[in-house]
Amino acid sequence: MKYLIYILTVISFIGCGTNSNTNSDNISSTIPITENTTTPTRIIDINNTILNKLNDIRVNSGMIALTNNSYLNSSAYNHAYYLNINSLVDHNESSSKQGFTGLIPVDRAIYSGFKSRMISENLSVGQETEEFSLKGLMSAIYHRFGFLDFNINTIGYGKENVSYVYNMGNSDLNNLCEGRSFEEIGSYYINTCADSTFKIEANIYSSELNKTINANPSYVIYPYNNEKNVTTSFYEETPDPLPTYDVSGYPISIEFNKNKYDMNKLSINSFIIYDDSNNVLELAQDYNNSSNILSKVNDRNNHISDYQFAIFSKNRLNFDTHYNVEFSYTYDGESKNITWGFKTEKLDNFIQYSNTNLSLSVDTKYNIYIPPINENDIYNRFSISCSYSSTASSPIYDIDFYDKNTITLKISGENINNCSLVLNPRQSNENNISINIR
């Protein structure tokens, strides 16, 4: 599984003003819509399987499901097409490049017919399948919070080759933008719609947005309680929340609903993960070693809100293992605990390498895990060679990365004696793994 995950961009332009009987309007500056007349809008019929998987995650986390939006499908696909044809990984587009439909996500959504300016985007490039794209994005903490946003209720998805784009928005706000501009006396918002001068009465705007927020739970944890097949590791994200770690454990997160919690009344007592033997896992420290809980206070990239918290175990989680989590906090003077558990994924024909020769059968696919010796011990290259009878055909190798410490390997052929698997780079001396063929 090879992937590159890029930054989550949340864009929500809004201005405010007041209508009065003297027509004295206080209107903030507006953001011009990027015009494009060369690239046609694509109306895309998509396979909803990946969106169903995302909704499974949200619903099992207690959140509302996202509806599919054809305009956002188009904007997402347009950008996936742009990324693929130009071999790029970026949320922005250049008008000089083929496939351009808008500089930033909100421009592309409006170009495709969406009316609301509250648009967010997740994207990834390089995964072999849509499932790996979603899996990778959920392991990247900033992107995860984008998918588990309390404000969104609709989504579009686009894929072109190995470029995957997800555009999220709010259909209720979009409906307001398709209605009549507010021209009566009272407070209003501007710069919320495709027509940046379009006015929405402030109370109505807040009421429609709050419908979505209030339909979601008081808080969202992830992995959700009793989830199975959870990923074991976190590598990197752009921007990177753990820049001194190349590999750590899968992030555990909690986010509180801003309509149901006053964060001035909340203080964290502890946030821990432990195994079924009650061994508490050591946590990764943030970039300046001030805390092992990622929060707005110490998030070097300024992507975490007051309501969001996450931890990473210093070491990768083990495969096929149950873990428990406890978030202990005080709210308005009352001590509270949130506890839950999950189980990590199990790989078929799993082998954990421990500096000994491997013994493998031909025509069998193995998952070989080489545990990292520290937080920077990963590999990204390999080579394999086998000795075999001079009368036999050359062996056939089916080999790839599952993650940066795990490879999948199947060797096929006749009269194979032994093989050598070389991994690079490696921070230990055990770069060469000898394989006996049985």
Secondary structure, DSSP 4 states (H G I P E B T S, - for coil): ---EE---EEE---EEEEE-TT--------PPPPP-SSSPPPP----THHHHHHHHHHHHTTPPPPEE-HHHHHHHHHHHHHHHHHT---S---TTSTT---SSHHHHHHHTT--BS-EEEEEEE--SSHHHHHHHHHHSHHHHHHHT-SS--EEEEEEETTEEEEEEE-HHHHHHHTSPPP-SSEEEEESSBSSTT--EEHHHHHHHHHHHHHHS-SEEEESPTTEEEE--EE---SS-S-TT-SSEEPPEEEEE-TTT--GGGEEEEEEEEEETT-PBPPBPP-TTSS-SSB-TTT-TTS---TTEEEE-BSSPPPTT-EEEEEEEEEETTEEEEEEEEEEE---TTEEE--SS-EEE-TT--EEEE---SSTT----EEEEEEEE-TTSPPPEEEEEEEETTEEEEEEE-SSEEEEEEEEES-SSS--EEEEEE-
